[in-house]
Amino acid sequence: MTASEIAMKYANDKRNAPRLCSGRRIFLRDAAACVLALLGASRGLRAVSAADAGALRDVRARTLRYIENMRFEGQPYGRYRYAAEMPEPTLYSSTYAAMTRGLYRDLGSLTDAERREWVEYLQSHQEEDGLFADPRIAGEGWYKGDPEWCGRRHLSCHVVAALTYLGTVAQKPFRWLEPFFDEHHMTAWLEAREWQQNADTVGNEVLNVGTLLQYARDFQQEPRAADAVRTMLEWLAHHQVKAETGLWGSFDTSDNKGLSRGVQGAYHFWLLFFYDRKALPYPERAVDHVLRTENPAGGFGWGVHGPRSSACEDIDSIDPLARMTFLADYRKQEIQQALQRALPHVLSNQNEDGGFSFIRGATFTYGHPLLSSSSNGSGMFPTWFRTLSLAYLGKALPDSMAGGFNWDFQNCPGIQFWLVNNGESDT
């Protein structure tokens, strides 16, 4: 069964499933689901319907097969290409392989030698200032000149998550963070961002710094990082955020594209609050505006990346909505309904090769020619991002197909973690 067929069947089954009136039939159905759950216990499967368990196993198996096909055989373990047509391994691709396999609880299959080679490959790219760099992509596209929104800072946020899944910590301290330990520098840096028209780009800039501060605090025991994180979050809670929208910047949220850009920017700030389990500023208005980003296809976003919603736009709304179902009861039923509509949409982006597309009907380049995929083609970045969307949908919709798997979150700061509030278990 293709991904599109699974997505369609899932949507139709949820709409049209007949009620089973016979107690015997209910027993047999439930028993089958329990058997499937027991058979898949080592893979993290939970008790859901037999159909959902089977569909999830298929999605998982094909995703992992795609990732394995992207691995370079005959080289030390952990070298991955971005897409089938790419001739060289890249650090981003290796990182996303670890993060996706980690979510699916597949890293336990590694031998000690494979794990060691993979870790050594990642660690070998850390420079003296602590940031990770891939020389293959550093001089072109998004990565030329090491911009704050997408350069080494962005890559490093992802590498540290991959290292966490592989059971280790970045070897060198993040010395480049030194200036941010000074409160005055932090405040001046935040004030200097282009908040009014580019708050979505600023979202990446701030997330990159904030994530690595949280990592330095929690994983490298840097004592000064705690105050720096506190300064950043307090500033964000009281500056540039609009009471009427719960978003930062000055986007026209009556315009769909402006609304999407505003939510995309806010998502990156919210992640810092979510990780530290701090209350969001104006959370109800935030919910209102995130819900408005849902489009007729069941995805989220309105044309920021093209005529259809991309993996970025989808997760930028799916992730906060999933967490918000646990934070308050405000519009909870509407949130869950929106997420239920999103599940078949996310699944529809899985290709025959098992990978996922970034956006249907378009090519996509992740800022460099070595990080490119063809029209509708699979790539390592969207495969990771859409798998992560499924994981968040599973957390918010425990009775759904995606909820039938015990997704593995290692709770490294950044994007891939599950911490809701001080009273909520993260597993």
Secondary structure, DSSP 8 states (H G I E B T S, - for coil): --HHHHHHHHHHHHHH------HHHHHHHHHHHHHHHHHTGGGTB-S--HHHHHHHHHHHHHHHHHHHHTB-TTSSTT-B-SSTT--S--HHHHHHHHHHHHHTT-GGG--HHHHHHHHHHHHTTB-TTS-B--TTTTTSGGGTT--TTTSHHHHHHHHHHHHHHTT---SS--GGGGGGGSHHHHHHHHHTS-HHHHHHHHHHHHHHHHHHHHHHHHHS--THHHHHHHHHHHHHHHSSB-TTTS-BS---TTSHHHHHHHHHHHHHHHHHHHHTT---SSHHHHHHHHHTTB-TTSSB-SSSSSSS--HHHHHHHHHHHHHHHHH--TTHHHHHHHHHHHHHHHHTTB-TTS-EESSTTS-EESSSGGGEE-TT-EEHHHHHHHHHHHHHHHHH-TTSSGGGB-------SSSS-----TTS---
